[in-house]
Amino acid sequence: MMALPKTKTLPSVRRQPVSAAAADLVRFAPLDPAWSLPLVISPAVSGVDLTTWAQKHKALLEEHLLRHGALLFRGFSVDSAAVLERFVEALSGGALPYRERSSPRSKAEGNVYTSTEHPPEYRIFLHNEQSYNLVFPLRIYFACQTPAAAGGETPIADVRGVLRRLDPDIVQRFARRKYRYVRNFNDGLGLRWETAFQTESRAEVESYCRENQIGFVWGEGGRLSTWQEREVIARHPISGELAWFNHATFFHVSTLDRPVREALLAGGDRSELPNNTYYGDGSPIEPKTLDALRRAYEAEMVSFPWQQGDLLMLDNMICAHARAPFLGPRSTLVAMSTPTPWELCLPGAG
């Protein structure tokens, strides 16, 4: 398992005083003084109902979330789908359904899902949830029901810092050329298109693709191939900060763990891969560029062991997340909220 480097401290922003009522009931502290994220919020007295407290202090939580990108609520026993759904409802009007799916997961209750159900021996690289969607969730929540016996952390990374670490030539190249995400829905490899789009109707898939600027073609045996050109840099609609916000690295075949990558490439035809990325014009991304992108993510990455009942709340435009390999049973719930259109987050928007 790779070493998990620590982040640098983020630029300071003006802090608002914490009210006496808030300070009396909860404590705020960094998980590690060397890290800027996550900020830990824990009960200062027994019997604090997290949802009730959070609903009364939305503005305070928003301020901390914009600064740190990640809030870890520890000691409040958020370990069921019902409790998580209630928290999301109180803070952001309700959890979102999981649309245009790219990973296997199961519904737990309502719009609360299990975390990605990839084999435990493989890592899941850092990414910002559904950044490839024209409308993506601004908030994502993880609740730990059962921590793994070993490993299974959810590493996080500030993508504002990722952007700052990248060579300006790489940033300018991608900003000019964008990136293309290509999917092939083939039997036995990746998700079926019926699962990804949550429908059995080809007409509904075609309608969704047209509405969401996704090219598509049907092949023999009901195979479907799609492609979508997307931006790489986003401006936060609230703070105005720029971030490296895309799936260009995550979906590239070279980012997969070696056994998976080699198995997929054994056929020799990259055009048939379940997922892959290119520059926006369809030309390949250079290996050295992909290596530089992965190094930038990993330089910003921090990780910590889960405790049962932990709730991790992320600003999805500030903080990427991942999953470490693990041993033993592991159960983590996920919810998303606050649908946000890409058109509001373009670097020139506002």
VOBA-1610 file (N, C-alpha, C; in pm, whole numbers, padded with zeros to 5 digits, always signed):
BEGIN
Met+00084-00119+00000Met+00000+00000+00000Met+00088+00124+00000Met+00052+00223-00081Met+00137+00339-00095Met+00140+00423+00031Ala+00252+00495+00051Ala+00261+00591+00160Ala+00167+00707+00130Leu+00111+00764+00232Leu+00012+00870+00216Leu+00070+01003+00263Pro+00112+01089+00169Pro+00175+01213+00207Pro+00078+01312+00267Lys+00131+01408+00342Lys+00049+01510+00406Lys+00037+01633+00317Thr-00068+01711+00342Thr-00088+01831+00263Thr-00009+01947+00321Lys+00004+02048+00238Lys+00050+02176+00288Lys-00069+02254+00340Thr-00042+02351+00427Thr-00150+02433+00479Thr-00206+02521+00369Leu-00338+02534+00364Leu-00402+02616+00263Leu-00387+02763+00295Pro-00402+02850+00194Pro-00399+02993+00221Pro-00506+03030+00323Ser-00474+03126+00408Ser-00568+03164+00513Ser-00685+03243+00457Val-00801+03226+00518Val-00917+03308+00486Val-00970+03364+00616Arg-01048+03469+00605Arg-01098+03536+00725Arg-01196+03445+00798Arg-01175+03425+00927Arg-01262+03339+01007Arg-01365+03422+01083Gln-01484+03365+01092Gln-01589+03425+01173Gln-01582+03365+01314Pro-01613+03443+01416Pro-01611+03388+01552Pro-01715+03279+01570Val-01678+03176+01644Val-01772+03068+01675Val-01860+03113+01790Ser-01991+03097+01775Ser-02082+03142+01880Ser-02062+03061+02007Ala-02099+03122+02119Ala-02086+03053+02248Ala-02168+02926+02250Ala-02287+02932+02190Ala-02374+02814+02190Ala-02311+02700+02112Ala-02249+02733+01997Ala-02185+02630+01918Ala-02065+02572+01990Ala-01984+02660+02050Ala-01863+02616+02119Ala-01896+02533+02243Asp-02008+02561+02306Asp-02046+02487+02426Asp-02083+02343+02395Leu-02135+02318+02276Leu-02186+02185+02243Leu-02089+02100+02164Val-02004+02161+02082Val-01911+02084+01998Val-01772+02146+02005Arg-01675+02067+01964Arg-01537+02113+01956Arg-01491+02109+01811Phe-01404+02203+01775Phe-01344+02208+01642Phe-01194+02193+01658Ala-01134+02103+01580Ala-00990+02083+01589Ala-00941+02013+01464Pro-00819+02041+01419Pro-00764+01965+01305Pro-00740+01820+01346Leu-00755+01729+01253Leu-00725+01590+01284Leu-00576+01573+01310Asp-00495+01649+01238Asp-00350+01650+01253Asp-00304+01793+01232Pro-00224+01848+01322Pro-00181+01988+01308Pro-00107+02016+01177Ala-00050+01913+01116Ala+00024+01932+00991Ala-00068+01935+00870Trp-00195+01900+00888Trp-00287+01892+00777Trp-00389+02005+00782Ser-00428+02052+00667Ser-00534+02153+00661Ser-00672+02089+00655Leu-00679+01960+00627Leu-00805+01889+00620Leu-00783+01745+00668Pro-00888+01685+00725Pro-01019+01742+00752Pro-01021+01817+00886Leu-01119+01904+00902Leu-01146+01964+01032Leu-01238+01870+01108Val-01201+01836+01230Val-01281+01743+01311Val-01378+01821+01398Ile-01503+01778+01395Ile-01608+01835+01480Ile-01658+01722+01568Ser-01650+01741+01699Ser-01688+01635+01793Ser-01772+01694+01905Pro-01852+01612+01972Pro-01937+01665+02080Pro-01853+01703+02202Ala-01886+01819+02260Ala-01820+01864+02382Ala-01895+01816+02506Val-02020+01779+02488Val-02103+01725+02597Val-02179+01605+02543Ser-02231+01524+02630Ser-02307+01407+02587Ser-02446+01448+02540Gly-02502+01366+02451Gly-02640+01385+02410Gly-02663+01486+02299Val-02558+01531+02231Val-02576+01628+02122Val-02633+01556+02000Asp-02745+01606+01949Asp-02802+01553+01826Asp-02737+01628+01710Leu-02657+01558+01631Leu-02578+01624+01527Leu-02666+01697+01426Thr-02773+01633+01381Thr-02856+01694+01278Thr-02920+01823+01329Thr-02972+01820+01450Thr-03034+01940+01507Thr-02931+02051+01522Trp-02812+02016+01572Trp-02708+02117+01589Trp-02665+02174+01454Ala-02644+02085+01358Ala-02596+02129+01227Ala-02697+02218+01157Gln-02823+02187+01171Gln-02927+02268+01107Gln-02927+02410+01160Lys-02893+02426+01287Lys-02890+02559+01349Lys-02762+02636+01315His-02662+02565+01264His-02532+02628+01240His-02484+02603+01096Lys-02578+02612+01002Lys-02545+02590+00862Lys-02437+02686+00812Ala-02451+02813+00846Ala-02356+02913+00798Ala-02216+02886+00850Leu-02207+02844+00974Leu-02076+02813+01033Leu-02014+02693+00963Leu-02093+02590+00938Leu-02041+02472+00870Leu-02000+02506+00727Glu-02077+02589+00661Glu-02043+02630+00525Glu-01909+02702+00522Glu-01887+02789+00619Glu-01760+02861+00627Glu-01643+02765+00644His-01656+02672+00737His-01549+02576+00760His-01529+02485+00639Leu-01638+02446+00573Leu-01628+02358+00459Leu-01557+02427+00342Leu-01587+02554+00320Leu-01521+02628+00213Leu-01372+02646+00240Arg-01336+02656+00365Arg-01195+02673+00400Arg-01120+02540+00390His-01173+02437+00452His-01101+02310+00465His-01135+02209+00355Gly-01256+02215+00302Gly-01298+02119+00200Gly-01352+01989+00256Ala-01322+01960+00384Ala-01364+01833+00444Ala-01389+01852+00592Leu-01505+01805+00638Leu-01540+01807+00780Leu-01563+01664+00826Leu-01496+01626+00933Leu-01512+01492+00990Leu-01588+01504+01122Phe-01712+01457+01121Phe-01794+01456+01242Phe-01768+01324+01314Arg-01706+01331+01429Arg-01663+01211+01501Arg-01722+01210+01641Gly-01782+01097+01678Gly-01840+01084+01811Gly-01989+01105+01815Phe-02054+01115+01697Phe-02199+01138+01691Phe-02277+01013+01650Ser-02207+00903+01623Ser-02271+00775+01590Ser-02362+00783+01469Val-02309+00834+01360Val-02383+00834+01232Val-02350+00703+01161Asp-02427+00599+01190Asp-02393+00466+01139Asp-02511+00394+01076Ser-02610+00470+01027Ser-02723+00408+00957Ser-02765+00498+00843Ala-02829+00437+00743Ala-02876+00514+00628Ala-02979+00617+00669Ala-03064+00582+00765Ala-03168+00674+00807Ala-03109+00799+00872Val-03008+00782+00956Val-02945+00897+01021Val-02872+00983+00918Leu-02802+00919+00826Leu-02731+00995+00723Leu-02830+01072+00636Glu-02937+01007+00595Glu-03035+01074+00509Glu-03098+01193+00581Arg-03123+01179+00710Arg-03180+01290+00787Arg-03082+01407+00793Phe-02955+01378+00810Phe-02853+01484+00815Phe-02846+01558+00682Val-02843+01484+00572Val-02835+01546+00440Val-02959+01629+00413Glu-03074+01578+00450Glu-03199+01651+00431Glu-03198+01784+00507Ala-03147+01782+00629Ala-03146+01902+00712Ala-03052+02009+00657Leu-02939+01965+00599Leu-02839+02062+00554Leu-02856+02107+00410Ser-02910+02020+00326Ser-02908+02055+00184Ser-03032+02015+00107Gly-03141+01987+00176Gly-03266+01963+00105Gly-03285+01823+00051Gly-03197+01732+00083Gly-03219+01593+00044Gly-03109+01536-00042Ala-03094+01404-00036Ala-02990+01333-00112Ala-03035+01313-00256Leu-02937+01307-00346Leu-02962+01293-00489Leu-02957+01147-00532Pro-03032+01111-00636Pro-03018+00977-00693Pro-02885+00966-00767Tyr-02834+00845-00780Tyr-02707+00819-00846Tyr-02734+00793-00994Arg-02710+00896-01077Arg-02737+00886-01221Arg-02607+00885-01300Glu-02617+00841-01426Glu-02500+00825-01514Glu-02388+00755-01437Arg-02417+00635-01392Arg-02330+00562-01301Arg-02202+00515-01369Ser-02093+00516-01292Ser-01966+00466-01344Ser-01906+00359-01254Ser-01971+00329-01141Ser-01918+00229-01049Ser-02032+00148-00989Pro-02003+00024-00952Pro-02107-00061-00893Pro-02133-00023-00747Arg-02256+00000-00715Arg-02295+00023-00576Arg-02442-00013-00561Ser-02487-00033-00438Ser-02623-00075-00410Ser-02696+00032-00330Lys-02826+00037-00348Lys-02906+00132-00271Lys-02926+00078-00130Ala-02897+00162-00030Ala-02918+00122+00110Ala-03057+00161+00156Glu-03093+00287+00134Glu-03224+00339+00172Glu-03241+00475+00108Gly-03359+00498+00045Gly-03380+00626-00021Gly-03272+00650-00125Asn-03206+00765-00114Asn-03094+00796-00203Asn-02960+00785-00130Val-02953+00695-00035Val-02828+00659+00031Val-02781+00526-00026Tyr-02652+00519-00062Tyr-02598+00403-00131Tyr-02479+00345-00055Thr-02442+00225-00092Thr-02316+00171-00043Thr-02202+00241-00117Ser-02084+00241-00058Ser-01969+00292-00130Ser-01935+00195-00244Thr-01850+00239-00335Thr-01818+00160-00453Thr-01777+00017-00418Glu-01836-00079-00487Glu-01817-00220-00454Glu-01711-00286-00542His-01595-00220-00555His-01484-00281-00625His-01416-00381-00532Pro-01344-00480-00588Pro-01276-00579-00504Pro-01185-00512-00401Pro-01183-00562-00279Pro-01112-00495-00170Pro-00961-00489-00188Glu-00903-00576-00272Glu-00758-00577-00286Glu-00706-00462-00373Tyr-00796-00389-00438Tyr-00755-00281-00525Tyr-00790-00145-00466Arg-00706-00049-00492Arg-00735+00089-00452Arg-00829+00154-00553Ile-00894+00259-00512Ile-00970+00346-00601Ile-00901+00481-00596Phe-00858+00531-00711Phe-00777+00653-00714Phe-00862+00776-00683Leu-00793+00884-00646Leu-00859+01010-00611Leu-00943+01065-00728His-01061+01114-00695His-01150+01172-00795His-01256+01259-00728Asn-01313+01349-00804Asn-01425+01431-00758Asn-01553+01373-00817Glu-01647+01339-00732Glu-01763+01261-00772Glu-01838+01325-00889Gln-01854+01247-00996Gln-01934+01282-01113Gln-01896+01417-01174Ser-01767+01450-01172Ser-01724+01574-01236Ser-01750+01573-01386Tyr-01771+01454-01443Tyr-01798+01441-01586Tyr-01944+01468-01621Asn-02031+01484-01522Asn-02171+01515-01545Asn-02189+01666-01565Leu-02281+01705-01652Leu-02308+01848-01671Leu-02369+01909-01546Val-02435+01828-01465Val-02483+01869-01333Val-02430+01768-01233Phe-02350+01814-01138Phe-02281+01725-01046Phe-02316+01763-00902Pro-02292+01674-00805Pro-02319+01707-00665Pro-02208+01795-00606Leu-02247+01902-00540Leu-02149+01989-00474Leu-02108+01932-00339Arg-02192+01847-00282Arg-02164+01786-00152Arg-02168+01634-00165Ile-02077+01568-00091Ile-02080+01423-00082Ile-02049+01385+00062Tyr-02116+01282+00111Tyr-02110+01242+00251Tyr-02077+01093+00260Phe-01990+01057+00353Phe-01954+00917+00379Phe-01978+00888+00526Ala-02051+00781+00556Ala-02077+00741+00694Ala-02023+00600+00715Cys-01942+00583+00818Cys-01878+00455+00844Cys-01965+00369+00936Gln-02018+00259+00881Gln-02090+00162+00963Gln-01994+00061+01025Thr-01904+00010+00944Thr-01809-00091+00990Thr-01672-00061+00930Pro-01574-00021+01011Pro-01439-00001+00956Pro-01374-00135+00924Ala-01289-00137+00824Ala-01219-00260+00785Ala-01123-00303+00895Ala-01089-00431+00894Ala-00992-00482+00991Ala-00855-00420+00967Ala-00823-00392+00841Ala-00697-00326+00805Ala-00719-00252+00675Gly-00665-00131+00665Gly-00682-00051+00545Gly-00823+00002+00533Gly-00866+00025+00408Gly-01002+00071+00383Gly-01024+00218+00412Glu-00917+00295+00426Glu-00934+00438+00449Glu-00997+00504+00326Thr-01045+00624+00345Thr-01095+00707+00236Thr-01002+00828+00224Pro-00889+00813+00154Pro-00797+00926+00139Pro-00866+01044+00070Ile-00826+01164+00105Ile-00883+01285+00047Ile-00770+01378+00003Ala-00801+01469-00088Ala-00700+01561-00138Ala-00767+01690-00185Asp-00705+01802-00154Asp-00756+01932-00194Asp-00717+01958-00339Val-00815+01968-00428Val-00783+01984-00570Val-00750+02128-00606Arg-00770+02222-00515Arg-00713+02355-00536Arg-00561+02343-00530Gly-00513+02263-00436Gly-00370+02240-00425Gly-00316+02161-00541Val-00394+02065-00593Val-00352+01990-00710Val-00326+02085-00826Leu-00417+02178-00848Leu-00401+02274-00957Leu-00274+02357-00939Arg-00249+02400-00816Arg-00131+02482-00791Arg-00002+02404-00816Arg-00005+02274-00797Arg+00116+02192-00813Arg+00149+02161-00958Leu+00053+02171-01046Leu+00074+02130-01184Leu+00157+02231-01262Asp+00239+02180-01351Asp+00316+02265-01441Asp+00218+02350-01524Pro+00241+02481-01534Pro+00151+02566-01612Pro+00132+02520-01755Asp+00233+02456-01814Asp+00219+02406-01951Asp+00111+02298-01959Ile+00107+02211-01857Ile+00004+02106-01854Ile-00133+02168-01838Val-00145+02262-01747Val-00274+02328-01721Val-00323+02397-01847Gln-00237+02474-01912Gln-00277+02548-02031Gln-00315+02454-02145Arg-00241+02344-02158Arg-00271+02248-02264Arg-00410+02188-02245Phe-00440+02145-02124Phe-00572+02087-02099Phe-00682+02193-02105Ala-00655+02313-02058Ala-00756+02418-02063Ala-00792+02450-02208Arg-00694+02439-02296Arg-00717+02468-02438Arg-00784+02350-02509Arg-00736+02229-02478Arg-00780+02112-02552Arg-00892+02035-02482Lys-00911+02058-02351Lys-01009+01985-02270Lys-00973+01837-02268Tyr-01066+01752-02225Tyr-01040+01608-02229Tyr-01166+01535-02273Arg-01146+01416-02325Arg-01257+01333-02372Arg-01263+01206-02289Tyr-01382+01176-02241Tyr-01408+01054-02164Tyr-01485+00958-02254Val-01427+00840-02277Val-01485+00740-02365Val-01525+00617-02285Arg-01646+00568-02309Arg-01695+00448-02241Arg-01742+00345-02344Asn-01717+00218-02314Asn-01768+00108-02394Asn-01842+00012-02301Phe-01967-00007-02329Phe-02050-00094-02246Phe-02057-00231-02313Asn-01967-00320-02270Asn-01956-00454-02326Asn-01987-00557-02220Asp-02044-00668-02261Asp-02078-00775-02166Asp-01952-00823-02094Gly-01957-00824-01963Gly-01848-00878-01883Gly-01740-00779-01848Leu-01742-00660-01905Leu-01642-00558-01874Leu-01712-00430-01829Gly-01688-00391-01705Gly-01751-00269-01654Gly-01901-00284-01638Leu-01968-00170-01623Leu-02112-00171-01605Leu-02184-00193-01738Arg-02299-00257-01732Arg-02388-00262-01848Arg-02452-00124-01865Trp-02488-00090-01988Trp-02549+00042-02008Trp-02683+00053-01934Glu-02751-00060-01918Glu-02878-00057-01844Glu-02856-00015-01699Thr-02742-00054-01642Thr-02710-00015-01504Thr-02662+00129-01498Ala-02575+00166-01591Ala-02520+00302-01590Ala-02628+00407-01604Phe-02724+00381-01693Phe-02827+00481-01720Phe-02960+00450-01651Gln-02964+00339-01575Gln-03083+00303-01498Gln-03210+00296-01582Thr-03199+00231-01697Thr-03314+00212-01784Thr-03287+00093-01876Glu-03393+00030-01925Glu-03382-00076-02025Glu-03412-00022-02165Ser-03440+00107-02174Ser-03485+00166-02300Ser-03370+00235-02373Arg-03346+00191-02495Arg-03245+00259-02577Arg-03286+00403-02605Ala-03413+00425-02627Ala-03460+00560-02657Ala-03432+00655-02540Glu-03450+00606-02418Glu-03423+00691-02302Glu-03274+00721-02289Val-03190+00622-02319Val-03046+00645-02318Val-03008+00750-02421Glu-03061+00737-02541Glu-03030+00833-02647Glu-03076+00973-02609Ser-03193+00984-02550Ser-03244+01115-02507Ser-03154+01176-02401Tyr-03111+01093-02304Tyr-03022+01142-02198Tyr-02891+01191-02259Cys-02835+01114-02350Cys-02707+01152-02411Cys-02719+01284-02487Arg-02825+01300-02563Arg-02843+01425-02638Arg-02856+01544-02544Glu-02929+01525-02436Glu-02951+01635-02341Glu-02825+01669-02262Asn-02731+01574-02255Asn-02613+01594-02171Asn-02483+01598-02252Gln-02494+01630-02382Gln-02377+01650-02467Gln-02284+01529-02466Ile-02345+01412-02486Ile-02272+01286-02492Ile-02294+01225-02629Gly-02184+01201-02701Gly-02197+01130-02827Gly-02216+00981-02802Phe-02283+00912-02895Phe-02309+00770-02873Phe-02324+00697-03006Val-02295+00568-03004Val-02318+00482-03119Val-02348+00343-03067Trp-02444+00278-03131Trp-02479+00140-03096Trp-02403+00045-03187Gly-02354-00065-03129Gly-02283-00165-03206Gly-02357-00296-03208Glu-02292-00399-03255Glu-02354-00531-03264Glu-02384-00585-03125Gly-02494-00659-03116Gly-02530-00723-02990Gly-02572-00628-02881Gly-02617-00508-02918Gly-02663-00413-02818Gly-02551-00338-02747Arg-02429-00346-02802Arg-02319-00273-02740Arg-02339-00123-02759Leu-02291-00049-02662Leu-02303+00097-02667Leu-02167+00159-02639Ser-02130+00257-02720Ser-02010+00336-02695Ser-02052+00483-02681Thr-01994+00551-02583Thr-02025+00692-02562Thr-01896+00771-02547Trp-01904+00900-02572Trp-01789+00989-02551Trp-01842+01129-02518Gln-01769+01197-02432Gln-01809+01332-02389Gln-01686+01417-02365Glu-01688+01537-02417Glu-01579+01631-02400Glu-01612+01721-02282Arg-01514+01732-02191Arg-01540+01806-02067Arg-01422+01898-02032Glu-01453+01997-01947Glu-01352+02091-01898Glu-01266+02024-01790Val-01152+02085-01758Val-01064+02031-01655Val-01053+02122-01532Ile-01084+02251-01548Ile-01071+02347-01438Ile-01207+02408-01410Ala-01241+02418-01283Ala-01369+02475-01243Ala-01348+02587-01143Arg-01439+02683-01145Arg-01440+02792-01047Arg-01553+02766-00948His-01520+02762-00820His-01621+02732-00719His-01730+02841-00721Pro-01858+02800-00727Pro-01965+02900-00740Pro-01983+02989-00618Ile-01928+02949-00503Ile-01942+03029-00381Ile-01814+03106-00350Ser-01701+03036-00346Ser-01575+03101-00309Ser-01504+03167-00426Gly-01535+03122-00549Gly-01467+03174-00666Gly-01329+03116-00688Glu-01285+03020-00605Glu-01152+02961-00620Glu-01149+02862-00735Leu-01034+02853-00800Leu-01015+02759-00909Leu-00964+02626-00856Ala-01006+02517-00922Ala-00966+02383-00880Ala-00950+02294-01002Trp-00866+02191-00988Trp-00849+02088-01091Trp-00962+01989-01073Phe-01065+01998-01155Phe-01191+01929-01131Phe-01229+01851-01256Asn-01190+01724-01260Asn-01216+01642-01378Asn-01184+01496-01347His-01216+01410-01444His-01186+01267-01432His-01081+01223-01533Ala-01003+01316-01586Ala-00906+01280-01689Ala-00804+01179-01639Thr-00760+01194-01515Thr-00662+01101-01457Thr-00730+00973-01410Phe-00840+00988-01339Phe-00907+00873-01277Phe-00947+00767-01379Phe-01004+00808-01492Phe-01056+00711-01588Phe-00952+00665-01689His-00831+00719-01684His-00731+00672-01779His-00684+00533-01739Val-00667+00447-01838Val-00634+00307-01810Val-00503+00295-01733Ser-00410+00388-01752Ser-00279+00379-01684Ser-00289+00403-01535Thr-00401+00456-01487Thr-00418+00481-01344Thr-00463+00357-01269Leu-00513+00258-01339Leu-00560+00135-01274Leu-00443+00059-01213Asp-00471-00020-01108Asp-00370-00108-01053Asp-00320-00203-01162Arg-00193-00239-01154Arg-00127-00313-01262Arg-00203-00439-01305Pro-00248-00527-01213Pro-00315-00649-01260Pro-00440-00619-01342Val-00516-00519-01301Val-00637-00484-01375Val-00600-00422-01510Arg-00503-00332-01508Arg-00460-00266-01631Arg-00409-00368-01733Glu-00324-00459-01688Glu-00267-00556-01781Glu-00374-00650-01837Ala-00470-00686-01754Ala-00579-00773-01802Ala-00662-00703-01909Leu-00691-00575-01888Leu-00771-00500-01984Leu-00696-00477-02114Leu-00566-00456-02105Leu-00486-00426-02224Leu-00441-00551-02298Ala-00467-00667-02242Ala-00421-00792-02304Ala-00480-00810-02443Gly-00602-00756-02463Gly-00664-00768-02595Gly-00599-00681-02700Gly-00528-00578-02657Gly-00453-00495-02750Gly-00530-00382-02815Asp-00662-00375-02797Asp-00742-00272-02862Asp-00792-00173-02757Arg-00725-00059-02745Arg-00762+00041-02644Arg-00899+00103-02673Ser-00940+00100-02796Ser-01070+00160-02830Ser-01187+00084-02769Glu-01162-00039-02720Glu-01268-00120-02662Glu-01267-00120-02509Leu-01179-00043-02448Leu-01172-00040-02302Leu-01303+00011-02242Pro-01342-00040-02124Pro-01466+00009-02060Pro-01461+00160-02034Asn-01344+00211-01991Asn-01327+00354-01966Asn-01188+00395-02009Asn-01176+00511-02069Asn-01045+00567-02096Asn-01062+00716-02127Thr-00953+00790-02117Thr-00959+00933-02144Thr-00852+00972-02244Tyr-00878+01084-02311Tyr-00791+01138-02415Tyr-00799+01290-02405Tyr-00718+01357-02484Tyr-00742+01500-02504Tyr-00877+01516-02575Gly-00929+01635-02570Gly-01061+01658-02626Gly-01076+01623-02772Asp-00966+01629-02849Asp-00973+01595-02991Asp-00956+01446-03017Gly-00942+01368-02910Gly-00928+01223-02924Gly-00786+01173-02929Ser-00688+01262-02925Ser-00549+01220-02927Ser-00506+01173-02789Pro-00407+01082-02781Pro-00369+01026-02652Pro-00300+01128-02561Ile-00320+01111-02431Ile-00251+01192-02331Ile-00115+01128-02304Glu-00009+01207-02304Glu+00125+01155-02290Glu+00145+01087-02155Pro+00217+00974-02151Pro+00244+00907-02023Pro+00308+00998-01919Lys+00402+01082-01960Lys+00469+01170-01863Lys+00372+01272-01805Thr+00274+01313-01885Thr+00171+01405-01834Thr+00084+01336-01731Leu+00043+01214-01759Leu-00038+01138-01663Leu+00039+01112-01535Asp+00167+01082-01546Asp+00250+01063-01427Asp+00252+01191-01344Ala+00265+01306-01409Ala+00268+01434-01338Ala+00134+01462-01270Leu+00026+01427-01335Leu-00106+01446-01275Leu-00123+01360-01150Arg-00083+01233-01160Arg-00095+01146-01044Arg-00006+01193-00929Arg+00113+01241-00959Arg+00201+01292-00854Arg+00139+01412-00783Ala+00074+01498-00858Ala+00012+01617-00798Ala-00101+01577-00702Tyr-00184+01482-00744Tyr-00289+01432-00654Tyr-00228+01372-00528Glu-00131+01285-00546Glu-00075+01211-00432Glu+00000+01303-00337Ala+00055+01413-00388Ala+00124+01509-00301Ala+00026+01583-00210Glu-00101+01589-00250Glu-00203+01657-00170Glu-00284+01561-00083Met-00255+01433-00091Met-00340+01332-00028Met-00310+01313+00119Val-00416+01303+00198Val-00404+01267+00339Val-00500+01150+00366Ser-00470+01073+00471Ser-00551+00957+00500Ser-00556+00933+00650Phe-00665+00874+00697Phe-00681+00846+00839Phe-00772+00725+00855Pro-00757+00648+00962Pro-00843+00531+00983Pro-00986+00573+01016Trp-01080+00499+00961Trp-01220+00520+00996Trp-01247+00471+01139Gln-01340+00537+01207Gln-01398+00489+01331Gln-01547+00470+01308Gln-01603+00368+01370Gln-01746+00343+01353Gln-01826+00467+01394Gly-01921+00506+01310Gly-02004+00623+01339Gly-01950+00753+01284Asp-01829+00750+01223Asp-01775+00871+01161Asp-01863+00916+01045Leu-01872+01048+01028Leu-01936+01107+00911Leu-01839+01205+00848Leu-01804+01184+00723Leu-01714+01272+00650Leu-01795+01347+00545Met-01793+01480+00556Met-01867+01566+00463Met-01765+01642+00378Leu-01778+01630+00246Leu-01683+01694+00156Leu-01752+01795+00067Asp-01682+01905+00041Asp-01719+01991-00071Asp-01657+01924-00194Asn-01739+01872-00281Asn-01693+01790-00393Asn-01608+01867-00494Met-01619+02000-00496Met-01538+02079-00587Met-01402+02115-00527Ile-01388+02098-00397Ile-01262+02129-00328Ile-01184+02002-00297Cys-01255+01896-00264Cys-01190+01778-00208Cys-01220+01653-00290Ala-01115+01592-00343Ala-01127+01461-00408Ala-01122+01351-00302His-01170+01234-00336His-01167+01122-00242His-01125+00995-00315Ala-01082+00896-00238Ala-01033+00770-00293Ala-01073+00657-00197Arg-01020+00537-00224Arg-01036+00426-00130Arg-00911+00342-00131Ala-00861+00313-00011Ala-00743+00227+00002Ala-00787+00080+00002Pro-00699-00012-00038Pro-00729-00156-00026Pro-00756-00191+00120Phe-00827-00302+00142Phe-00860-00337+00280Phe-00877-00487+00298Leu-00877-00526+00426Leu-00901-00664+00467Leu-01021-00667+00560Gly-01098-00774+00552Gly-01211-00790+00642Gly-01334-00714+00594Pro-01445-00732+00664Pro-01568-00661+00627Pro-01549-00510+00639Arg-01613-00436+00549Arg-01610-00290+00551Arg-01744-00241+00497Ser-01805-00148+00569Ser-01933-00094+00525Ser-01932+00057+00541Thr-01941+00126+00429Thr-01945+00272+00428Thr-02062+00317+00342Leu-02143+00406+00395Leu-02258+00459+00323Leu-02222+00590+00256Val-02288+00620+00143Val-02259+00740+00066Val-02388+00810+00029Ala-02387+00942+00035Ala-02498+01023-00014Ala-02440+01147-00081Met-02514+01199-00177Met-02474+01319-00249Met-02586+01421-00245Ser-02550+01549-00256Ser-02653+01653-00253Ser-02607+01775-00330Thr-02698+01871-00342Thr-02672+02004-00396Thr-02630+01998-00543Pro-02725+01969-00633Pro-02692+01963-00775Pro-02641+02097-00826Thr-02530+02092-00900Thr-02462+02214-00944Thr-02428+02205-01092Pro-02477+02298-01175Pro-02447+02293-01318Pro-02304+02338-01348Trp-02240+02268-01439Trp-02105+02304-01481Trp-02102+02446-01538Glu-02209+02488-01602Glu-02209+02619-01666Glu-02192+02733-01567Leu-02221+02705-01438Leu-02201+02807-01335Leu-02058+02806-01283Cys-01980+02707-01323Cys-01847+02686-01264Cys-01733+02699-01365Leu-01763+02744-01484Leu-01658+02765-01581Leu-01566+02877-01533Pro-01436+02867-01563Pro-01341+02968-01513Pro-01381+03111-01545Gly-01448+03131-01659Gly-01490+03266-01697Gly-01629+03305-01648Ala-01697+03213-01574Ala-01833+03242-01528Ala-01831+03347-01419Gly-01940+03419-01407Gly-01952+03520-01303Gly-01879+03640-01343
//
